[in-house]
Amino acid sequence: MKLIKSIIYTSGLLAGWLIYIASKKTPTFAYQSMIHMFCITKGRSSDWLSAAIGFIKSPSSFGEAEGALGAMAGQERERVVSNLRNQGYHVFDARLSEEICDRLLGYAVTHPCTMRPMDGEDSGKSRRVVYPRGKPETVRYDFTTQDLLCNKDVQNLLADMSFPTVAQEYLDARPVIDVLSMWWHTDYSDKPDKDAAQYYHFDMDRPKWLKFFIYLTDVTTDNGPHTFIKGSQQTEGIPPSMLKKGYARLTDEEVESYYGREKVVEFVAPRGTIIAEDTRGLHKGKHVKQGDRLILQIQFSNSLFGGYYPKAKLDGEVEEPLRDCISKYPDLYSAYR
């Protein structure tokens, strides 16, 4: 039976890849096949697909690559990528400035965002509101990618070449920015919420990717720190007993009973902290017991093959540094052009 499933999903993945090359759209069956193959092969199928993509997509040169992450060249870049490959994450010494954190925080309490329905709630509860800080009405509030693309500070981060320099080295392929998001996690509920990603899970939207999480508020253990299982991003890093459940949410008890508490990493850190992480490994946002947490995420992938995201465009007023980068590195921004 396992062999038959492997043949079916491999055929679906290859057929879907050909369709993607021709249409730049991933069929749903191909995306599902990629997830199933990842679970069946314990990650090897994604490794094979990524190796083929890396062979096709030769790397770019991003110059000196000094920015929000620090000077990402030579031995320092190698140290960062080594940490990513060995443990699945890296916390940068450099932090986003207080001024930028202030501006983005100000934006996040004055600009409309979307209330995300909680477990079991009807999707009709979702509505656009200005986040009522201190009086939340749900666990998670999301900002749209389109709105974030119009924010000047976000645009300047997208023009910061220290990010794609690290991403390219880790992905072994020319990267593309394909997920841009920002959200609040709140203390509205007294228990974790699956729809707010507060249970352990792995991501599988692309063949390979790297996420950068930026804390825009101080995060203590009570504010819902991002949490990761060290080393679980590696091939065979997730046990078959969990992979056979597919794209499922996992409880703390079943994850910790396998890995032990010593593998659980809680990123308790001040605002401005930047974390790079391969979320192919098991991770979650810890349940918020007190206050709230604001986080900005920028994802770099080796391909746009995979899961669907609503279309967003870099149009209207674009800051000069980003305009220059778009001219130099059009592939990097192709998801938003």
N, C-alpha and C positions, 0 to 999 in steps of 0.2 A: 504493500500500500504506500509506504514512504517513497519508494522508487517511482511509482506511478505519479504521485503528487509532485515529486521533483521534476519529472519530465513535463508535466502539465504547466507548472509554474515557470520553469525555464523557458518553455516555448512561448508562454504569455509575455514574459519579460523581454525576450528577444524580438518578438513581433511588435510589442509596444515601443521598443527602442527604435525600430525602423519607422514606425508611424511618427514618433517624436521627431526624428531627423527630418522627415518630410514636412511635418505640419507645425512643429514647435509646440505641440500640445501632447500631454501624456494621457493616454487612455486610462480610465479607471481600473480596468482589468490588469494593466501593466503595473500600475502603482501597487495594487494589492498583491500581485505576483512578486514584486520586489520585497515586500514585507514578509510574505510567506517563505520566500527563499532565504531571507536573512535568518528567520527562526529555524528553518530546517537545517541550514548549513552552519549555524552558530556564528554567523557573521562573515563567513568566507565569501559568499556570493557578492556581498557589497565590496569586499576587498578586491575581487576579480574585476568587477565592473569599474571600480575606481582606478585600477591599474590601467585599464584600457583607455579611460578618459584622460588620464595623465599622459599617456603616450601621444594622444591627439592634441591636447591643449598645452602647448609649450608655455613656459612661464614668461611673465612680463618683468620688466625692470622698473621698480618703484622708487628709484633714486636713493637718497640717504636714509629715508624712512625714519625720521625722528619726529615724534609727535606726542600724543597723549599717553602712549605706552612707554615713552622714553626713547632711547636710541636703539632701534631694533636692527642691528647689523652685527655681523661677525659672531663672536662667541656668545654674546647676550641673546641673540636670536636663537642660536643653537641650544642654549640652556632652556629657553622657554619651550621650544618645540620638543626637546627631550622630556621635559616634565609632562607635556601633553601626551606624548606617546606612552610614557611609563605609568602615569597616574590618572590621566584623563583631564587634568585641569592645570591652570597656572594663575596665581594671584600676582598681579604686577606691583612692583614697588611704587611706581608713579601713580598718581591719582588725578582724577578730573578736578579742575580748580573749583574753589568755593564759589567764585563768581558764576561759572557755568551751571553749577548745581543749583544756585539760588535762582537763576533765570528759568531753568527747566522746571524747578519746583513751583515757581510762580505761574508758569504756563500750565502746569498740571492741576492747579486749583482754580484756574479761571477759564480754561478751555473745555468745551464739551467732550465727553467721552461716553462710552457705551457700557451700561450695566450688563454684566454677564449673568444669565440665569444660573441658579444653583442646581445641585442634584435633584432631579425629579420635577423641576419647575418647567412650566411651559415656555417655549421660546418667545412667546408674545410679551413676556415681562421685560425683554430687552428693550431699552430705550436710551436715547441720548440725553445726558444730563451733565451739569457741572458737578464734579465730585464734591459732595457735602462733607468735607473733612471733619472728623469728630462725630458725625452722625450718619455713618454708612447705612445703606439699605440693601446691600448684597456683599458677597465676599470679594468679588473682583470687578474692576472697572478698566476697560481697554480703550486706548486711543487708536484711531485709524492710521494706517500707514500713509494715506494721502495727506492727512493733516500734519503728520510728523515731517513729511517731505517738504513742507512749507516753512518749517521752523528753522531759523538761521543757525542756531547752535547745533541742531541735528545735521544740517547741511555741512557745516564746518567739520563735524566728526566724520561724515561720509567722505570728506576730502582729505582726511588724515591718513597718510600713506603708511603709518606704522601698523595699522590694522591689517590691510591686505598683504603687507610684507610677511607678517607672522602667519596669516591664513594660507598664503601660497606655499610657504615652506612646509606647513603641516599637511596640506591637501595634496602636495606633489602635483599640482595642476594650476593653471591660471584660474583665479577665483572670480566669482560673481556675487555681488550683494543681492540677496534674494528674500530676506526676512528682516523687516524693520518694525519694531513694536515697543510699546511702553504701557505699563499697567500699574494699578494700585492693587495690593492685597490688603484686606482690612480685617478687623477683629469682630465682624458682624456675627459670625457663627461660633458656637462653642465646640464645634467639631470640624475636622478637615472636610474639604469639598473636592470631589473628584473632577468636576467640570472646571475648577480653578487650578487644576494640576497640583493638588496638595497630597496626592498619593504617588508612590514611586512608579515610574514608567520609563521607557526608553523612547527616543524620537526616531523616526525613520522616514523623513520627508524627502530626502535626497540620497544619492549613493554615498556621499561623504560631505561633511560640513564642519564648520567651527563657529561656535557662538561666543559673542562677547557680551557679558552682563555688566552693566554699570549701575552701581547703587547710587541713587539720588537722595536717599535719606539714610540716616544712621540705622544700622540693623543690629539689634541684640538677639539673643536666643528667643525672646518673647515676641519679636517683630516679624517672625516668619522668614528666617534666613534661608537662602538657597542651600540645598543639601544634595550631596553627591556620594555615590559609592565608589571609592577609590579603586581604579583598575578595571572597573566593569565595562569600560568601552572597548577593551581588547577583544580580539577574536577568542571565542569560548569564555568570555568574561561573564556572561550571564548563563546560569545553569539551564539545562533542557527542561527541568520542571517548571521554570518560569517562562521560557520561550514557547513552550507548547500552549500556553494561554494566549499567545499572539499579542496583539496590540492592546494589552490590558493594564489596568491600574492594580498595584500591588500594595499590600499593607506593610506597615513598619515591622510587624512581627514576623511575617514570612521572609522579608528581605534580611532582617538582622539575624534571624535564626540560621541563615546560610552563610552570610558574610562575617557576622560578629560586629560588635559595636566599634571595633578598632578601624574598620573600613569606612565608617560613616563620617563624612566631612561636612560640618556646618560652617558656612561662610559668614561668621559674625564679624562685621567690619564697619568702619565709618563711611559716611557718604563720600562719593568720589572714587571708591574702590572699583577696580576693573578686574573681572575674572574672565579668562578664556576657558572654554570647556567643550569637550566633545560629548554632546548629549545623546550619543548612541549608548552611552553608559546610563545606568539607573540614576535617576535624580527626581527631585520634587521641590516645590516651595513649601517649607514647613508651615504648619497651621499657625496663624497669627493669634496670639493670646492677648496681646495688648497693643494698641496703637495701629500703625499701618506701615506699609513699605512701598516705595516707588522705585521701579527698575526700568532701565532702558536696555533693549536688546538689539544687537546688530549681528546678523548671520551672514557668513560667507560660505558658498558651496562650490563644488567642482562642476556642477551642472544644474540646469533648471528642470531636468527630468525628475518627476516625482509628484508630490502632493500639490493640490491646487491652492493658490492664494488669490484673493481678489486683486484685480489689476489696479495699480497705482502708477502715477506718472510724475516725473520731475518736469513740471511745466510752470509757467508763470515766472515769478522773480526768483532767480537762482544766484546765490552768492558767487563772486568772482573766483575764489579758490576752487569751488566745486565745478564751475564752468570750465576752468582750465583742466581739471582732472578728467572731466567727461570727454574733452577733446583729445587728451593724451591716452586715456584708457577706456575707450567706448565699451569694451566687453564687460568691464567691471560693473557698469551701471546699466547693462542691457535689460535687466528686469523692469527698469523704471523708465524706459525710453519708448 
